[in-house]
């Protein structure tokens, strides 16, 4: 739970700064929070995950463009770009390199048949593609205000993620192999 809140730190500060000021102040606060979060991990000798690198890079690039050009379209694209990078990594890893990234990430904790690993990888990629497209719709369709987009970015996308993780957990529990089962096949090499 502590790690989850730590990862949400820039997003929470973005929301608070938006409510107190505007989108540009919120963007600057999110960039600063991302850098502070990154430096905190470095100074504490903690592992910096690939996700931290990607997220920091995307917030600096799109947040920086938002501030430099004084155009909020860049920061509104940020969640979509981030989600589509994740989707691309999952799909590209499987199709181009014949590596299932979900299996690589979770294989030490979960033992699944190959078909279930493939379904899990694909479902996460589709989820990220969907969230990216949904963000574009809320941000640019003209049906929502900037304030509604910020609330959707902070709470809506987070709620979708939590619901998806719960659904995936239920699905995973039905496909997990029982380690005590004598007919259990050995797991594929990673």
SULMO-V577699 format. One line per field, one symbol per residue. ss: DSSP state (A for helix, B for strand, O for the rest). phi: phi as a letter, one per 20 degrees, with the letter a starting at -180 (. if undefined). psi: psi as a letter, one per 20 degrees, with the letter a starting at -180 (. if undefined). A space follows every 50 residues. Layout:
ss=???
phi=???
psi=???
This chain:
ss=OAAAAAAAAAAAAAAAAAAAOOAAAAAAAAAAAAAAAAAAAAAOOOOOOA AAAAAAAAAAAAAAAAAAAOOOAAAAAAAAAAAAAAAAAAAAAAAAAOOO AAAAAAOOOOOBOAAAAAAAAAAAAAAAAAAAAAAAAAAAOOOOOAAAAA AAAAAAAAAAAAAAAAAAAAAAAAABOOOOOOOOOOOOOO
phi=.ffgfffegffffgfffffecbffffffffffffffgffgfffemefdfg gffffffffffffffgffelcffffffgffgfffffffffffgfeedlce fffffdgfdcdcfgffffffgfffffgffffffffffffcfneceffffg ffgedfffffffffffffffffffdfeefeffefeffffe
psi=hggghghighgghggghghhdahgghgggggghggggghggghikqpoqh hggggggghgghgghgggiloihghhhghggghhggghggggggghikpo hhhghihhhpoqqghhgggggghgggghgghgggggghhihiiqrgghgg gggggghgggggggggghgggghiiqqoiioijpqqqqq.
